[in-house]
């Protein structure tokens, strides 16, 4: 079995030595090519090459950002039975997608499970989401997208990481609190939600679009605004009509305790099992996919993509 292993040397949760041990463990079982990423977007380029060269499996050693880039490289021409399977050795700060498909957050345990699945020829086919900004190229996402406050927080965290901060749950929490009180616009809602066949809904401050649950993790704790989200269904949306402190605290409490029902409240909007969602803004709004900040935009359409990719699990 031919495989390409794409490793992010900047992944945050393991040391270089630990990543080398994982690579050696895998190399003994596969006809393996190892490639390290050197810049943003490099994993996408490597995954495209893996498709062109007919590899059977592409493995990632990194976090959700690396996985997202690889998925977009694998699916450059769309879902197909000829696309290599995706295997993940999670080494990021959250590893949301890997955990959502059932892998352990421990890289050693995950590596053992992936090798067992490869030997058994076992995989799972999952649906993804896609995002098409106005005037931009379509991009796939594995677990979530966000417009507004959460994307602003991702942007600020990336700035702090470039300045040398370590990306751990406390950095996200500190940044979110600081930005909520002194950075984001809590007075003027900008977003309008459009769903085919339904009236438009305006007056939203932020929106999360989920392809699976949970939306993210705060360390070991799932943060779950849309517990009904699942790889086999359409997309879920969670939105806020107010950024006043009490509604936000109520929504956060619901996200940390929700297990089967979506977070509810007077200032909360939920949308279930949607095939297509468009968000329009009356000013440029921050945008993130799978925890990567992608700039500002005024319009974006999300679509559900059923049975998009095969995951070794």
C-alpha positions as CSV (number, residue, x, y, z in Angstrom):
1,X,0.0,0.0,0.0
2,X,1.5,3.3,-1.1
3,X,1.1,6.2,1.3
4,X,2.2,9.7,1.7
5,X,2.7,11.1,5.2
6,X,2.3,14.9,5.4
7,X,3.8,16.2,8.7
8,X,3.4,19.7,10.1
9,X,6.7,20.4,12.0
10,X,4.9,23.2,13.9
11,X,2.1,21.1,15.3
12,X,1.6,22.2,18.9
13,X,0.9,19.2,21.1
14,X,3.9,16.9,20.5
15,X,7.7,17.3,20.4
16,X,9.7,16.8,17.2
17,X,11.1,13.6,18.7
18,X,7.6,12.3,19.4
19,X,6.5,13.0,15.9
20,X,9.6,11.2,14.5
21,X,8.7,8.1,16.6
22,X,5.2,8.2,15.2
23,X,6.5,8.4,11.6
24,X,8.9,5.5,12.2
25,X,6.1,3.4,13.7
26,X,4.0,3.9,10.5
27,X,6.9,3.5,8.1
28,X,7.4,-0.1,9.0
29,X,4.0,-1.1,7.7
30,X,3.7,0.9,4.5
31,X,5.4,1.9,1.3
32,X,5.8,5.4,2.7
33,X,6.8,8.8,1.4
34,X,7.3,11.4,4.2
35,X,6.9,15.1,3.4
36,X,7.1,18.0,5.8
37,X,5.1,21.2,5.3
38,X,7.2,24.4,5.0
39,X,4.5,27.1,4.6
40,X,0.8,27.7,4.7
41,X,-1.0,25.9,1.9
42,X,1.9,23.4,1.4
43,X,-0.1,20.5,2.7
44,X,-2.7,21.1,0.0
45,X,0.0,21.0,-2.7
46,X,1.4,17.8,-1.3
47,X,-2.0,16.2,-1.2
48,X,-2.7,17.1,-4.8
49,X,0.5,15.4,-5.8
50,X,-0.5,12.3,-3.8
51,X,-3.7,12.1,-5.9
52,X,-1.8,12.6,-9.2
53,X,0.7,9.9,-8.3
54,X,-1.9,7.4,-7.3
55,X,-1.2,7.0,-3.6
56,X,-3.7,4.8,-1.7
57,X,-3.5,6.7,1.6
58,X,-2.5,10.1,2.7
59,X,-1.7,10.4,6.4
60,X,-1.4,13.7,8.4
61,X,0.7,14.3,11.4
62,X,-0.6,17.6,12.7
63,X,-3.7,19.4,13.8
64,X,-7.0,20.5,12.3
65,X,-5.4,23.1,10.0
66,X,-3.1,20.4,8.4
67,X,-6.1,18.1,8.0
68,X,-8.1,20.8,6.4
69,X,-5.4,21.7,3.9
70,X,-4.9,18.0,3.0
71,X,-8.6,17.5,2.5
72,X,-8.8,20.4,0.1
73,X,-5.8,19.0,-1.8
74,X,-7.4,15.6,-2.0
75,X,-10.8,16.9,-3.2
76,X,-9.5,19.5,-5.6
77,X,-11.5,17.8,-8.4
78,X,-14.4,16.8,-6.1
79,X,-15.2,13.6,-4.2
80,X,-14.4,10.4,-6.1
81,X,-13.7,6.7,-5.4
82,X,-10.2,7.4,-6.8
83,X,-9.3,9.9,-4.1
84,X,-6.8,8.4,-1.5
85,X,-8.1,7.5,1.9
86,X,-7.3,9.9,4.7
87,X,-5.5,8.7,7.9
88,X,-4.9,11.1,10.8
89,X,-2.2,11.0,13.5
90,X,-3.5,13.9,15.7
91,X,-0.8,16.2,17.0
92,X,-2.6,19.6,17.2
93,X,-4.0,21.6,20.1
94,X,-7.6,20.5,19.6
95,X,-7.8,17.7,16.9
96,X,-11.5,18.2,16.6
97,X,-12.1,16.3,13.4
98,X,-9.9,13.3,14.4
99,X,-11.8,13.0,17.8
100,X,-15.2,13.4,16.0
101,X,-14.6,10.4,13.8
102,X,-13.6,8.3,16.8
103,X,-9.8,8.6,17.1
104,X,-8.1,9.0,20.5
105,X,-6.6,12.4,21.2
106,X,-3.4,10.6,22.3
107,X,-1.1,10.3,19.2
108,X,0.3,6.9,20.2
109,X,-3.2,5.4,20.7
110,X,-4.4,7.0,17.5
111,X,-1.4,5.6,15.6
112,X,-2.1,2.1,16.9
113,X,-5.8,2.4,15.9
114,X,-4.9,3.7,12.4
115,X,-2.4,0.9,11.8
116,X,-5.0,-1.7,12.9
117,X,-7.6,-0.2,10.5
118,X,-5.1,-0.2,7.6
119,X,-4.3,-3.8,8.2
120,X,-8.0,-4.7,8.3
121,X,-8.9,-2.5,5.3
122,X,-11.3,-0.6,7.4
123,X,-12.5,2.9,6.7
124,X,-15.5,5.2,7.2
125,X,-17.0,7.5,4.6
126,X,-18.1,10.9,5.9
127,X,-19.8,14.0,4.6
128,X,-18.1,17.4,4.7
129,X,-19.1,21.0,4.3
130,X,-18.0,23.5,1.6
131,X,-17.8,27.2,1.8
132,X,-17.9,29.5,-1.3
133,X,-17.1,33.2,-0.6
134,X,-18.5,35.7,-3.0
135,X,-15.9,35.9,-5.8
136,X,-13.7,33.2,-4.2
137,X,-12.9,29.6,-4.7
138,X,-14.9,26.8,-2.9
139,X,-13.2,25.3,0.1
140,X,-14.1,22.3,2.1
141,X,-14.3,22.2,5.9
142,X,-14.4,19.1,8.1
143,X,-16.1,20.2,11.3
144,X,-17.0,23.9,11.5
145,X,-17.0,27.3,10.0
146,X,-17.6,30.7,11.7
147,X,-18.4,34.2,10.8
148,X,-18.1,37.0,13.4
149,X,-16.8,36.8,16.9
150,X,-15.3,33.3,16.9
151,X,-13.4,34.1,13.7
152,X,-12.1,37.3,15.2
153,X,-10.8,35.3,18.2
154,X,-9.1,32.9,15.8
155,X,-7.5,35.9,14.1
156,X,-6.2,37.3,17.4
157,X,-4.9,33.9,18.5
158,X,-3.0,33.5,15.2
159,X,-1.4,36.9,15.8
160,X,-0.3,35.9,19.3
161,X,1.1,32.6,18.0
162,X,3.2,34.5,15.5
163,X,4.5,36.6,18.4
164,X,5.6,33.4,20.2
165,X,2.5,32.4,22.3
166,X,1.7,28.7,22.6
167,X,-1.7,27.7,21.2
168,X,-3.4,26.0,24.2
169,X,-7.0,26.3,25.5
170,X,-6.0,29.0,28.0
171,X,-4.7,31.2,25.1
172,X,-8.1,30.9,23.3
173,X,-10.0,31.5,26.5
174,X,-8.0,34.6,27.5
175,X,-8.2,36.0,23.9
176,X,-11.9,35.4,23.7
177,X,-12.6,37.2,27.0
178,X,-10.4,40.1,26.1
179,X,-11.8,40.5,22.6
180,X,-15.4,40.2,23.7
181,X,-15.1,43.1,26.1
182,X,-12.7,45.3,24.1
183,X,-12.5,44.2,20.5
184,X,-15.7,43.1,18.8
185,X,-18.7,45.2,17.8
186,X,-21.5,44.3,20.2
187,X,-23.8,47.1,19.1
188,X,-24.5,46.6,15.4
189,X,-25.6,43.2,14.1
190,X,-24.3,42.7,10.6
191,X,-25.4,39.2,9.4
192,X,-28.4,38.0,7.4
193,X,-29.2,34.3,7.0
194,X,-30.6,33.0,3.8
195,X,-31.9,29.5,3.2
196,X,-33.5,28.5,-0.1
197,X,-37.3,28.4,0.2
198,X,-37.4,30.3,3.5
199,X,-37.7,34.0,4.5
200,X,-34.3,35.7,5.2
201,X,-33.4,36.3,8.9
202,X,-31.4,39.4,9.7
203,X,-30.0,40.9,12.9
204,X,-27.3,38.3,13.7
205,X,-24.0,39.1,15.3
206,X,-22.3,35.8,14.7
207,X,-22.9,32.4,13.2
208,X,-21.3,28.9,13.6
209,X,-21.9,26.4,10.8
210,X,-21.3,22.8,12.0
211,X,-20.7,19.6,10.0
212,X,-20.4,17.5,13.2
213,X,-20.5,17.7,16.9
214,X,-18.9,19.1,19.0
215,X,-18.0,22.5,17.5
216,X,-14.7,22.5,19.3
217,X,-13.0,21.4,22.5
218,X,-11.9,23.5,25.5
219,X,-9.1,21.1,26.6
220,X,-11.0,17.8,27.4
221,X,-14.4,19.5,27.4
222,X,-16.6,19.5,24.3
223,X,-18.2,22.9,23.3
224,X,-21.4,21.9,21.7
225,X,-23.8,24.5,20.3
226,X,-25.3,22.0,17.8
227,X,-25.3,18.5,19.3
228,X,-27.5,17.1,16.4
229,X,-24.8,17.9,13.8
230,X,-23.5,14.7,12.2
231,X,-21.4,13.6,9.2
232,X,-24.4,11.8,7.7
233,X,-26.7,14.8,7.8
234,X,-26.8,18.4,6.4
235,X,-25.3,21.4,8.1
236,X,-26.3,22.9,11.5
237,X,-26.2,26.6,12.2
238,X,-26.0,28.4,15.6
239,X,-26.5,32.2,15.6
240,X,-26.7,34.9,18.2
241,X,-29.1,37.9,18.0
242,X,-27.4,39.7,20.9
243,X,-23.9,40.0,22.3
244,X,-25.1,41.3,25.7
245,X,-23.3,39.6,28.5
246,X,-26.2,37.6,30.0
247,X,-27.4,36.0,26.8
248,X,-23.8,35.1,25.9
249,X,-23.1,33.6,29.3
250,X,-26.4,31.6,29.0
251,X,-25.4,30.3,25.6
252,X,-21.9,29.4,26.7
253,X,-23.3,27.4,29.7
254,X,-25.6,25.6,27.3
255,X,-22.7,24.8,24.9
256,X,-20.7,23.2,27.8
257,X,-23.6,21.1,29.0
258,X,-25.5,20.3,25.8
259,X,-25.5,16.6,24.8
260,X,-28.5,15.9,22.6
261,X,-30.6,19.1,22.2
262,X,-29.3,22.4,20.6
263,X,-28.6,25.4,22.8
264,X,-31.7,27.5,23.1
265,X,-32.6,31.0,24.3
266,X,-34.5,34.1,23.2
267,X,-31.4,35.5,21.5
268,X,-30.3,32.2,19.9
269,X,-31.1,31.0,16.4
270,X,-30.7,27.3,15.4
271,X,-31.0,25.7,11.9
272,X,-31.0,21.9,11.5
273,X,-30.0,19.7,8.6
274,X,-29.6,22.4,6.0
275,X,-28.3,21.5,2.5
276,X,-27.4,25.2,1.7
277,X,-26.9,28.3,3.9
278,X,-25.9,31.8,2.8
279,X,-24.7,34.5,5.2
280,X,-24.6,38.1,4.0
281,X,-23.0,41.0,5.9
282,X,-23.5,44.7,5.6
283,X,-19.8,45.2,6.3
284,X,-16.7,42.9,6.0
285,X,-16.8,40.2,8.7
286,X,-14.1,37.8,9.9
287,X,-14.3,34.3,8.6
288,X,-12.7,31.0,9.8
289,X,-12.8,27.4,8.6
290,X,-11.8,24.5,10.9
291,X,-10.0,27.0,13.2
292,X,-8.0,28.7,10.4
293,X,-8.6,32.5,9.9
294,X,-9.3,33.2,6.2
295,X,-9.9,36.9,6.1
296,X,-12.9,39.2,5.9
297,X,-15.9,38.9,3.6
298,X,-19.4,40.1,3.0
299,X,-21.1,37.0,1.6
300,X,-20.5,33.3,1.8
301,X,-22.5,30.2,0.9
302,X,-22.1,26.9,2.7
303,X,-23.2,23.6,1.3
304,X,-23.4,20.0,2.6
305,X,-21.3,17.5,0.7
306,X,-22.5,14.0,1.4
307,X,-20.1,11.0,1.5
308,X,-17.2,13.2,0.5
309,X,-14.1,11.4,1.8
310,X,-13.0,8.0,3.2
311,X,-11.3,8.1,6.7
312,X,-9.2,5.3,8.0
313,X,-10.6,4.4,11.4
